[in-house]
């Protein structure tokens, strides 16, 4: 394991997370550094190496198809299913020491909800309760104090969420009439709700992530249950545009960003099968080529989970050709593709959230074996 380097700032030791050195007038990132001790080279800085940490304290209950996000010093996992039919309103929080706490629950037990964060708040919105869909939004501040902001414009599940600038965006989904919608709800850092322009077409099960000045909603399923290749973009002023479409129409994919790139990974294509395709957009919304996933993964109710830590974007699990996957694909900030240590158990429909030096993959299907498991990856 790489050792850590520290520097004094105002009398306090601060850990050095990134380091550069000038070579021929160009700043080069230091990945490893050694110092001589008694004539022996000792590693004293490992500039953000990705590794598998192990498992954290299990979730307090089975959870899959949950919402996951981070705020302050906490990674939060809320709601979801506990079995084939039951839903929960339980929230599990992990701090940057991986200590688990249980905040006040969501306003309602729901699955197929969405979560993101803005300012000092983590937001959990929408979802499917036992017999109907909900419009509720539950907020947690950096102290895990719970409040209830203005509800979403409509009752909706299978929606997607991401954040750009000072706005948390909840987009698309399916309403109580089992019809897909194209509404977008925006919440600012004071939790005031507004309504930007609609998505260009109705759809659910989209991938959502943010790169540079743009929030992106990609793919999904439309009102005829057909896969879509459309990408909608919103800038920090909530101006709506449409970048170049995905290379393959699909829904139930994983989406995350690393460096200057947004990645849409896997999903279910029009053939009804999971795919390996990865579409990448840079921070000017130009499409970039990248290696595909190592395994096909992702169908709408059994998607992979995706998250970013340091200079690494990870996509894990998902339903593959005929089984759950435990594989974890990694793309770094240069879009170099590698495979890292697999999760401790194969699964799909799990949650991903980052806190401190840790990225947590929690819960998932099959709930009987994976529903409480929390796998942790670290950058050190």
N, C-alpha and C positions, 0 to 999 in steps of 0.2 A: 504494500500500500504506500502510495506517495505521501511524504511528509508535507506539512504546511509551512508557509512562510508568512511572517507578520511584519507590519511596519507601525511605528508609533505615530498616532494622530491625536494631538491635544492631550497627550498623556495617557492615551488608551491604545492598547494593542489591537490593530485591525488586521484581519486575515487578508492576505493577497490572493485574489481570485483569478486575476489575469495579469500577464506581464508581456511587455514588448521590448525589442531591442532594434536599434537602427542598423541596417545593412545596406550599403550603397544608396543611402538616402531614402530607403523604404522601411517602414515599420513592419517587423516580422514578429508574429506571436511566438512567445516562448512556451513550449509544451512541457519540457522537463529541464531542470537545472540542478547541478551538483556543486558541492563544496568539498574541499580537501580537509579531512580530519585525520591527523596522525598518518598522513601519507596515503589515505584511502579515500576514494571519491564516494561521498554520501549524497544520496538524493534528498534535496531539501525543498524542492518545489515541483509539483506535478500539476501543470496548468490546466486543470479541468478535465481529467480523465474520467470517462464513463465506466462504471462498474455496477455489478449487481450487489446490493447490500444484504438482502435477505428478506425475511417477512417481519412485519410489524404486528402489534397487538391486533387481534382479529376484530372485525366489525361486531357491534353488539347484537346484530341480527342479520339474517340473510338479506342481501340487497342485490338486485340487478335492475337494469333499465332505470337507473337513478340519475340525479343531477350531481355534478362535481365541479368545484371551483375553489379559489383561494382568496383570503382576505387577511391583511395584516400578517400575523404570525401563525395562521391556521389554514390547513387544507380541509375542506368540508365535503362530505358525501351525504346527500339527503334524499329521502324518499325512495321510490322503487318498489319492486315486488319482493315478497318474502317467500312465495311459493308460486304454484302455477296460476293462482287466482287472487291471493291476498295482497294488499298493498300496505305500505307503511308511511308514517310521517316522521320517523326517527332520523336524526342527524348525528353523524359521527364527525368529530373534529380531531385533527392531529397537529400538534405544534412542531416547531423546527427541531425539537429533540425526539420527535415521534411519540410523545406522550398523548394518550387518547383522552378526550373528554366528550361528554354528551350534552350539547346545548339544548335549549327548549326546542320542541319539535316544530316541523312545518305546520302551516295552518290546516292542511288537510293531507291525508294519506293519498299519494298519487304515484303513478309510474309514467314513463315516457314524458317526463318533464324536461326542462332545460335550465341551465345555470351559467352565470357569468358574473363578473365583478366590475364595479365602477367606483372610483373614489375610495371611500372608506367602507363600502358595502359589498357583500356577496348577495346575489339575487337568485332565487329559485322561482321559476314561473311556469304556470300552466300544468298540464298533465292529465292523466286519466285516473279518476277515482274508481271505486268498485263498480258503479253503475252509470257514471256520467263523466264528462270532461269538466275541468275547472278553469277559471280565469285568475285564480289567486296568485299573488306574488308575496313571498316571504323574504325579508331582508335581515342580514346579520352584519353588525358593525365589527370593528377590529377587536372589540371586547366580547364578541359573540352575543351582544344584546339583540334581541329579536324585535322587529317591527313589521307592520303590514303596509307597504306602499299601495298606491292606487292600483287596482287590478288591471289585467290585460284588457284590451278592447273587446275580446270575445273569448268564450270558453274554447280551449284548444289544447290538443296533445300532439305528440310527435313533432314538436317545433324545434327550432335550433337557435342558439344564442352565441354571441361574441361581443367584443367591446372595441370601439374605436374612439380615440380622443376622449371626450368627456361624456360619452354615451354608451350605455349597455343596450344592445339590440336583441330583441326576440322576434324571429321571423318565421312565417309560414306555419305549417302544421295542418291538422285535421280537426274540424269542429264536431259538435254533438250530432249533426246530421250526417256524419261520415263523409263530409265534403272537404276537399282541400281548400286552403285559404292562401291569400297573398299579402295579408296585412303584416306590417312591421310596427312593433312597439319600441319606443326609445325612452330610456330613463337616464336623466343626467345625474351628476354627483350629489344633488340634493334630493334625488328620487322623484323628481317631477317628471310625469309621463308626457310624451308628445307622440305624434304619428307622422313619420316620414312618408315619402312616396312608397307605394306598394311594390312588392316584387313584380317582376315582369310577367310571371305566370304563377298560377296556384301550384303549390307542391308541399310535400312533407318529407321527412327523413333526409334533409339536406345535410351536407357537411358545412361547417361554419368555422372561420378562423379570421385572423387579422394580420396584415402585413403592411408595414409602413403607415401610410395615411388612409388605408382602405380596410373596411370590413367586408368579407366575402362570404356569400351563401352560394354553394355549388351543388348541382345535381338534384337528386330527390325523385319523388314520384308525384305525378299529376293526378287530376280528378278521374282519369280513366285507368289509374294504376300503372301507367306507362312510365318508364324511366326517362329522366330529363338530363340534358347536357348543358343547360343554361347556368350561367354564373351571374349573379347580381352583386354589384359593388356599391358601398356607401362610404363617402369620405367623412372626415371629421366634422364637416358642416352638414352632413346627412344628405349631400347631393348624390343622386342615384345614377349609375351608369352600368353598362353591360360589357364586360371584357369578352375576349375570345372564348368560345364555348369549350367545355371539356372534350377531350379526344374520344371518350366513350360515354354514352348516356348511362347513368347509374345512380343508385340510391344506397343508403346504409353504409356509407364510407366513413373512414376516419379523416379528420382534417386537423392540421397543426401548422405552426410557422416556426422557422429557425433562421436567424440572421436576416437576410433580405428576401426570404422566400416563403411563400405559402404553399402547402402541399395538400392535395386531395388524393387519398390512398384507398385502393381497393373498392369494395362495394359490389352490388348486384347489378348485372347488366340486363339488357332486354331478353337475353337467352335464359334468364332465371338462375344464372350461375354466378358465383363469386369470381372476381377478376383480380389480376395483379397490377393493373394500370395505376400509374401515379401521374397526375397533372400538377405542374408547378408554375406559379406566377411570381414574378419579382415585384419589387415595391413600386414599379411603374406599370404593373399589370401586364407586362410582356410575358408570354409563355416561354418556358425553358424546358429542355429535355433532361430526363433523369432516368436512371435504371429502374425497372419495375420492382415490385415487392418480391421477396423470395418465395412466397406462397400466396395463392389467391385467398382472399378473405373478405367477409362482409356480406350480410343480407340484412334487410331493414330491421328486423327484431333481434338479430344476433350480430351486431356490428363489432368491429374492433374498437379499441380505445387508443387515443393518441394524445401525447403531451410532449412538452419541451422542457429541457433542463440544461442550463449552460448553452453550449454550442451544439446540442444534440436534440433532434426531434425523434421520438420513439413512437412506433405503432405496434400494438401488441394484440395477440389473440384474434378473436373473430371466428365466425363459422367458415370453414374452408370447404373443400369439395364435398366431403361427407362426414366431417367431424370438427370438433373444436380445435383451435390452434393454440399452442403455447409459444410460438415463435415471436421474437421481438426484432423488427427491422429498425435500423438506425440511419438517419441522414444527418450529416453534420452541416455546418454553415457554408461549406463549399459544395454541398450536395453529394459528397462522397457517401456511398451506400455500403453498410456493413451489417452483420448480424451479431447481436450480443447474446449474453446468457439468457436462455428462455425463462419464462415465468415458472413458478413452482408448480402450477397446475394449468392445464389448457382450459380456456374459457372465452366467453363472448358477453356482450352487453354489460361490461364492467365500466367503472369510472376511473378517470385519471385526473390527478391534481398535484401541483408542485408546491413544496414549502421548503424554504432554505435551500440546502444542497440535495434535497430528496425529491424524487418523482414517485408518486404512489399510484399503483393500479389496484383497485379495491373491488371486491364482490364479483358478481357475474353469474352467468349460466354455465354449466348446470348448477342450480342453487344448492342442491343437496351436498355437493362437494366443494364448490368454489364460492358459494354465496357469502362467506365471511372472510375469505383470504385476502390479505393485503401484501402485495409484493412491492419491494422498494428498490429503486435504482438511484445511484448517487453520482455526483461529480465531485472529485476530490483531487 
